[in-house]
Amino acid sequence: MKNTFSGAVLNFPNRGVHFLLGEAMGFRRQLFLREEFTSQNGWNDALNLWMQTSLEKLCQTVKRICYSPAGVDPAVVRDQRISEAKDTSKGLKDAFDGKSINSDDLVMPNVPLERQIIFDLTGKHPDYPQPTQQEIPNDTARAFVAGLDYFVVMATNLDSRTQPSTISAYEAAQLLAALNELYAITVLKGGANNRSDAPTGVPMSVRPTTFNYDGKYDPPDGVPAPPPAK
């Protein structure tokens, strides 16, 4: 299989995108710790709810880093920010409008701080393996992780990656569409109600690990087995 992070841009300055990637990779790291994904029939409601909650958090982060100026007139917004800066009765809570970060309301100093993605995308790091059949036997869960990786690659390919800290509204909509695909997996395939039947729970790839698969402990032919120990 092709590495699911193929095409990711590794160096860019946008602080908002880097923060978003950190949150997404933290979510991914936890997914690989779940034994439920080794089951063929699916996973339970509790894990599904946690996955949905994590997706909602990513959704909120996308909205926070979306460029949303405090007003329509840039000159008015500039004067407002300067006025707030001199007003000792107001703090950071007053400047935070509950929508998105406002560092793009002003022309900020040009400090060229291009950052590199700190995560190992090669699949060699034990915390960030590739979603292979060996790592994630469950087909649906494997598709979910691959979709999350696509979201990460998409975020690094945004044109706004060269901006200081925000992304455009159109790019935010693109990222939200990718998250919506993942959320649909949890609704349509996740949880107890969507479990699929698995009449045979042990696949052929696992049978060699079962007891006496090679017949080593079979009793000799024609010799009765000894009575059980008392």
C-alpha positions as a printed NumPy array, in Angstrom:
array([[  0.   ,   0.   ,   0.   ],
       [  1.056,   3.594,  -0.555],
       [  1.957,   5.614,   2.522],
       [ -1.246,   7.428,   3.568],
       [  0.677,  10.656,   4.264],
       [  2.064,  10.835,   0.722],
       [  1.938,  14.379,  -0.629],
       [  2.124,  16.117,   2.747],
       [  4.003,  19.431,   2.815],
       [  6.462,  19.221,   5.695],
       [  7.55 ,  22.866,   6.083],
       [  5.305,  25.924,   6.368],
       [  4.826,  28.826,   8.813],
       [  1.061,  28.803,   9.516],
       [  0.761,  28.371,  13.291],
       [ -2.946,  27.568,  13.126],
       [ -2.421,  24.676,  10.729],
       [  0.423,  23.307,  12.847],
       [ -1.86 ,  23.393,  15.891],
       [ -4.591,  21.602,  13.947],
       [ -2.138,  18.895,  12.871],
       [ -1.016,  18.36 ,  16.459],
       [ -4.61 ,  17.777,  17.53 ],
       [ -5.313,  15.422,  14.616],
       [ -2.171,  13.37 ,  15.196],
       [ -2.932,  13.108,  18.91 ],
       [ -6.351,  11.692,  18.004],
       [ -4.704,   9.283,  15.565],
       [ -2.174,   8.131,  18.167],
       [ -4.986,   7.116,  20.512],
       [ -6.818,   5.219,  17.776],
       [ -3.882,   2.864,  17.316],
       [ -4.094,   1.884,  20.987],
       [ -7.608,   0.489,  20.669],
       [ -7.907,  -3.281,  20.761],
       [-11.487,  -2.931,  19.488],
       [-10.113,  -2.286,  16.001],
       [ -8.779,  -5.85 ,  15.849],
       [-12.355,  -7.177,  15.942],
       [-14.079,  -7.939,  12.646],
       [-17.572,  -6.927,  13.731],
       [-16.933,  -3.319,  14.8  ],
       [-16.662,  -1.337,  18.036],
       [-18.903,  -0.269,  20.898],
       [-20.937,   2.873,  21.534],
       [-18.503,   4.329,  24.084],
       [-15.582,   4.294,  21.65 ],
       [-17.796,   5.586,  18.852],
       [-18.925,   8.529,  21.008],
       [-15.3  ,   9.351,  21.824],
       [-14.431,   9.3  ,  18.113],
       [-17.327,  11.631,  17.324],
       [-16.346,  13.98 ,  20.154],
       [-12.769,  14.087,  18.87 ],
       [-14.009,  14.937,  15.383],
       [-16.149,  17.745,  16.809],
       [-13.076,  19.157,  18.545],
       [-11.204,  19.154,  15.239],
       [-14.206,  20.877,  13.685],
       [-14.06 ,  23.648,  16.286],
       [-10.318,  24.105,  15.75 ],
       [-10.854,  24.479,  12.001],
       [-13.443,  27.17 ,  12.699],
       [-11.137,  28.928,  15.168],
       [ -8.284,  29.227,  12.695],
       [-10.583,  30.399,   9.9  ],
       [ -9.976,  34.072,   9.058],
       [-12.832,  36.012,  10.598],
       [-12.064,  39.715,  11.097],
       [-13.755,  41.586,  13.918],
       [-15.458,  43.923,  11.431],
       [-16.054,  44.701,   7.771],
       [-13.915,  47.836,   7.534],
       [-10.214,  46.994,   8.079],
       [ -9.476,  50.574,   9.161],
       [-12.172,  50.427,  11.851],
       [-10.907,  47.056,  13.046],
       [ -7.34 ,  48.412,  13.203],
       [ -8.413,  51.42 ,  15.257],
       [-10.452,  49.134,  17.543],
       [ -7.47 ,  46.875,  18.226],
       [ -5.176,  49.819,  18.887],
       [ -7.762,  51.358,  21.232],
       [ -8.089,  48.06 ,  23.113],
       [ -4.314,  47.85 ,  23.438],
       [ -4.248,  51.151,  25.334],
       [ -7.281,  50.411,  27.49 ],
       [ -5.992,  49.05 ,  30.805],
       [ -9.501,  48.069,  31.872],
       [ -9.71 ,  45.362,  29.203],
       [ -7.854,  42.087,  28.939],
       [ -7.483,  39.18 ,  26.577],
       [-10.957,  37.897,  27.375],
       [-12.451,  41.125,  26.007],
       [-10.492,  40.875,  22.776],
       [-11.522,  37.265,  22.242],
       [-14.824,  37.441,  20.377],
       [-15.599,  33.74 ,  20.556],
       [-15.218,  33.288,  16.807],
       [-11.6  ,  32.873,  15.776],
       [ -8.15 ,  34.1  ,  16.619],
       [ -7.713,  37.766,  15.705],
       [ -3.995,  38.009,  14.955],
       [ -4.811,  38.846,  11.326],
       [ -6.742,  41.976,  12.265],
       [ -3.43 ,  43.845,  12.185],
       [ -0.373,  43.697,   9.966],
       [  1.909,  41.719,  12.25 ],
       [  5.729,  41.8  ,  12.257],
       [  7.282,  39.706,   9.5  ],
       [  9.068,  37.083,  11.549],
       [  9.939,  34.243,   9.139],
       [  9.491,  31.199,  11.33 ],
       [  8.893,  28.331,   8.949],
       [  8.205,  25.264,  11.032],
       [  8.639,  21.626,  10.149],
       [  6.085,  18.941,  10.973],
       [  7.48 ,  17.199,  14.051],
       [  5.671,  13.895,  13.521],
       [  7.3  ,  10.911,  11.843],
       [  5.134,  10.211,   8.803],
       [  7.241,   7.328,   7.511],
       [  5.357,   4.73 ,   9.555],
       [  8.495,   3.653,  11.413],
       [  7.658,   5.388,  14.688],
       [  5.657,   3.049,  16.978],
       [  3.197,   5.836,  17.863],
       [  2.473,   6.714,  14.225],
       [  2.369,   3.462,  12.22 ],
       [  0.689,   3.075,   8.861],
       [ -2.9  ,   1.709,   8.855],
       [ -2.061,  -1.677,   7.417],
       [ -4.162,  -4.818,   7.758],
       [ -1.698,  -6.049,  10.35 ],
       [ -2.039,  -2.903,  12.458],
       [ -5.806,  -2.46 ,  12.029],
       [ -7.574,  -5.673,  10.955],
       [-11.011,  -4.02 ,  11.032],
       [-11.75 ,  -2.743,   7.513],
       [-13.971,   0.149,   8.594],
       [-11.564,   1.351,  11.256],
       [ -8.718,   1.187,   8.761],
       [-10.714,   3.342,   6.33 ],
       [-11.378,   5.818,   9.153],
       [ -7.678,   6.212,   9.961],
       [ -6.801,   6.539,   6.266],
       [ -9.417,   9.296,   6.009],
       [ -7.914,  11.08 ,   8.99 ],
       [ -4.511,  10.898,   7.307],
       [ -6.052,  12.409,   4.176],
       [ -7.348,  15.26 ,   6.339],
       [ -3.81 ,  15.857,   7.647],
       [ -2.328,  15.888,   4.142],
       [ -5.069,  18.233,   2.937],
       [ -4.342,  20.67 ,   5.766],
       [ -0.654,  20.836,   4.832],
       [ -1.556,  21.486,   1.182],
       [ -3.747,  24.513,   1.838],
       [ -2.72 ,  27.668,   0.018],
       [ -3.009,  29.463,   3.368],
       [ -0.183,  27.371,   4.826],
       [  2.085,  30.327,   4.043],
       [ -0.11 ,  32.719,   6.045],
       [  0.885,  33.56 ,   9.637],
       [ -1.923,  31.824,  11.545],
       [ -5.278,  31.623,   9.772],
       [ -6.861,  29.926,   6.763],
       [ -9.518,  31.165,   4.341],
       [-13.203,  30.416,   4.804],
       [-13.226,  28.319,   1.626],
       [-10.341,  26.191,   2.891],
       [-12.101,  25.781,   6.227],
       [-15.136,  24.491,   4.347],
       [-12.925,  21.979,   2.512],
       [-11.476,  20.667,   5.771],
       [-14.925,  20.441,   7.345],
       [-16.139,  18.392,   4.381],
       [-13.332,  15.89 ,   5.007],
       [-14.271,  15.7  ,   8.684],
       [-17.888,  15.171,   7.682],
       [-16.862,  12.047,   5.758],
       [-15.229,  10.668,   8.893],
       [-18.246,  11.559,  11.021],
       [-20.469,   9.706,   8.553],
       [-18.396,   6.554,   9.127],
       [-19.066,   6.74 ,  12.864],
       [-22.81 ,   7.246,  12.301],
       [-23.309,   4.612,   9.618],
       [-20.735,   1.996,  10.618],
       [-19.726,   2.644,  14.229],
       [-21.346,   1.653,  17.5  ],
       [-23.256,  -1.377,  18.702],
       [-26.221,  -1.019,  16.325],
       [-23.946,  -1.108,  13.283],
       [-21.903,  -4.132,  14.266],
       [-21.679,  -6.73 ,  11.505],
       [-21.995, -10.452,  12.154],
       [-18.783, -12.481,  12.136],
       [-19.773, -16.175,  12.127],
       [-16.114, -17.193,  12.184],
       [-14.15 , -15.089,  14.607],
       [-10.673, -16.48 ,  13.983],
       [ -9.402, -15.784,  10.435],
       [ -6.964, -18.1  ,   8.666],
       [ -4.093, -15.707,   9.323],
       [ -4.578, -16.219,  13.072],
       [ -5.115, -19.991,  13.074],
       [ -1.377, -20.828,  13.079],
       [ -1.182, -19.16 ,  16.514],
       [ -3.87 , -21.391,  18.05 ],
       [ -2.979, -24.252,  20.38 ],
       [ -1.715, -27.42 ,  18.737],
       [ -2.149, -26.055,  15.213],
       [  0.856, -28.131,  14.088],
       [ -0.339, -31.277,  15.897],
       [  2.713, -31.351,  18.147],
       [  0.673, -32.443,  21.154],
       [ -1.524, -34.989,  19.413],
       [ -1.461, -38.361,  21.257],
       [  0.234, -41.26 ,  19.4  ],
       [ -2.076, -43.381,  17.264],
       [ -3.315, -46.579,  18.99 ],
       [ -2.205, -45.449,  22.452],
       [ -4.983, -44.343,  24.793],
       [ -4.581, -40.912,  26.245],
       [ -3.503, -40.906,  29.893],
       [ -6.197, -40.195,  32.47 ],
       [ -6.36 , -36.616,  33.704],
       [ -4.245, -35.809,  36.71 ],
       [ -6.095, -35.827,  40.034]])
